[in-house]
Amino acid sequence: MQLKAVNFDFAKNFVKDHVLRQALGYLEKNPEVNLPRLFKLTKILAIKKEHKEHIERVAFSYQHNPAIRSYINRLFETTHPNVKRRLIYNWFINAMIFGIPKQAQMSQKHGVNVPNFFLVDPTGACNLACEGCWAGRYAQKNSLSFERLDRLFTEAKELGIYWAVMSGGEPFAYPRLFELIGKHGDMAFMAYTNGTLIDEETAEKIVEAGNLSPAISLEGWQEQTDARRGAGTFEKITKAMDLLREKGAVFGVSITITRDNVMEVTGDNFIDFLIDKGAAYGWLFHYIPIGRNPNPELMVTAEQRAYLAERIPYIRSHKPIMLADFWNDGEMTGGCIAGGRRYFHINAAGDVEPCAFVHFATDNINEKSLIEALRSPLFASFQKRQPFCENHLRPCPLIDNPEALRAIVAESGARPTHPGAGTVLEDPIAGYLDQKANQWGTVADGIREKRRSKQQAQPA
């Protein structure tokens, strides 16, 4: 009976796979006509109610919002066929349509939450020494073996996880990077990178692999970027963007927002520059005082964060680029996604951390399987407290609810994963974080009430 069920699931997924591949093939020829048909098909195949509703929202936006329609059409018109067949298919079909239901099934089977994706650092080595780097205190000599990474991705797929993000260090400094992603050609990969190692040969390899998207880090225009990353960096990464765009890669940007650059990186001129360069998406990270030479004074103010809470959704709906504000988008994600709820981080030493910015661990991936690591007492302590605040504009246990992180570390017995990681729990930084959390809490609660009042005033 069990064998019949397995065979039935295989046959069912085989048919779905065939139908979706054929649909994507039609989509390449005429996105305007065929994309609405694909939305209808994926809505039928989606299992969870919230995923069906999300597809409905995307379909509505495509039909009624010119910026969204331009963005999606541009992706299909300018992307290399190899990237469309692998990256877009792997992320949209394997990771979302097939992966999410399997994650739910594996969660029930193993009695532990299986997240949607994870962040892993293949190496701690980096060719730059950026001021304030969140990973700047990890040892550069650390590196995960090819064999352990290979097994990690295999274990992930067995749990339904087909999306993995890489950081570091510098992922393109990892010697066997393309061999690794080539071996796991059914997964979608993204790599946070400083972009300086992406030359013509590397850009060609990215398109040839098809399943890797670089997210290039910058801080704004040349003055801001070079001040943090070194003279000449801005010129190198803009050349890298030109190469990736010309070859048809899908790439994005990663921007650390500080109180000094918040207006610059969200201005129309800079956003239009990113679009012209070919960036498809952007990850916005508020500066966090961890890593190399932490400086709390660089954190955005409560007023600036309130501005971002309005400005980023406006850009998303008016410009053909997808931006994600890692902290202010808590309303979209139901609060904090870390601690294995939806994602987690593995550093280059193998330490399994709740988040790229929470440098504590109880487990190491070199000593345990992935499913064993997901049973981490640190993750359990995280998940039983999530969401950390009923106002999802205040999602984070590090900068919005710092008392929660202190309780989690104490309860789980987690250890710092590098020298200085524990300073976020100690004064003076802990006191500063408390002050910032209180200031933002007052503003965020006001925004929430304002939005609620606006929604209640709208006609049904």
Secondary structure, 3 states (H helix, E strand, C coil): CHHHHHHHHHHHHHHHHHHHHHHHHHHHHCHHHHHHHHHHHHHHHCCCHHHHHHHHHHHHHHHHCHHHHHHHHHHHHHCCHHHHHHHHHHHHHHHHHHHHHHHHHHHHHHCCCCCCCEEECCECCCCCCCCCCCCCCCCCCCECCHHHHHHHHHHHHHCCCCEEEECCCCHHHCCCHHHHHHHCCCCEEEEEECCCCCCHHHHHHHHHHCCEEEEEEECCCHHHHHHHHCCCHHHHHHHHHHHHHHHCCCCEEEEEECCCCHHHHCCHHHHHHHHHHCCCEEEEEECCCCCCCCCHHHCCCHHHHHHHHHHHHHHHHHCCCEEEECCCCHHHHCCCCCCCCCCCEECCCCEEECECCECEECCECCCCCHHHHHCCHHHHHHHCCCCCCCCCCCCCCCCCCHHHHHHHHHHHCCEECCCCHHHHHCCCHHHHHHHHHHHHHHHHHHHHHHHHHHHHHCCC
